[in-house]
C-alpha cells in the first residue's frame, strides 16, 4: 500500500512482516490531497471487496465495527 499526502509518503509492504517505509517526497515535492494506492495479485481480483476490507483492517483504517463500508463491483 502507498499513501501520499502533503509532503509525506508511506509504503507498507505485504505479508506478516508488514515493512513500513516513511519519508518525504523528493525535491520539496507536495501532493495537494491524499493518494492511497493498493496492489493485489491478478488471480485474487474477483475477491476485490474482501481484499480491500482486509487491507483496511490490517492497516488500522477501520477502528470501530460500524465503519465497515465495502466496495463491490
C-alpha positions in Angstrom: 0.0 0.0 0.0 1.2 3.5 -0.8 -0.1 6.7 0.9 1.0 10.1 -0.2 -0.3 13.3 1.5 1.2 16.7 1.6 5.0 16.2 1.6 4.8 12.8 3.3 4.9 9.3 1.8 4.4 5.9 3.4 4.9 2.5 1.9 3.5 -0.6 3.7 4.7 -3.9 2.3 2.7 -7.2 2.1 2.9 -10.2 4.3 3.3 -10.8 8.0 6.5 -8.6 8.2 4.5 -5.5 7.1 7.6 -3.5 6.3 6.9 0.2 6.7 8.9 2.9 4.9 8.1 6.5 5.7 9.6 9.7 4.4 9.1 12.9 2.4 8.7 13.5 -1.3 11.9 14.4 -3.1 12.9 17.9 -4.2 10.4 19.5 -1.8 7.5 17.9 -3.7 4.0 18.0 -2.3 0.7 16.3 -3.2 -2.3 18.6 -2.7 -4.6 15.9 -1.2 -4.3 12.3 -0.2 -3.4 9.4 -2.5 -3.9 5.8 -1.5 -2.8 3.0 -3.8 -3.1 -0.7 -3.3 -2.0 -3.7 -5.4 -3.4 -7.2 -5.5 -2.4 -10.3 -7.3 -4.4 -10.7 -10.5 -5.8 -14.1 -9.5 -7.4 -12.5 -6.5 -9.2 -9.7 -8.2 -12.6 -11.5 -8.2 -12.5 -11.1 -4.4 -11.6 -7.4 -4.6 -14.1 -6.2 -2.0 -12.8 -8.8 0.5 -9.2 -7.8 -0.2 -9.9 -4.1 0.2 -11.7 -4.8 3.5 -8.8 -6.9 4.8 -6.3 -4.2 3.7 -8.2 -1.6 5.6 -8.3 -3.8 8.7 -4.6 -4.7 8.6 -3.6 -1.1 8.1 -5.7 0.1 11.0 -8.0 2.2 8.9 -11.1 0.5 10.4 -11.2 1.4 14.1 -14.8 0.5 15.0 -17.0 -2.3 13.8 -19.6 0.2 12.5 -17.0 1.6 9.9 -17.4 -1.5 7.7 -18.0 0.2 4.3 -17.3 -2.2 1.4 -16.6 -1.7 -2.3 -18.5 -4.1 -4.5 -18.2 -4.3 -8.3 
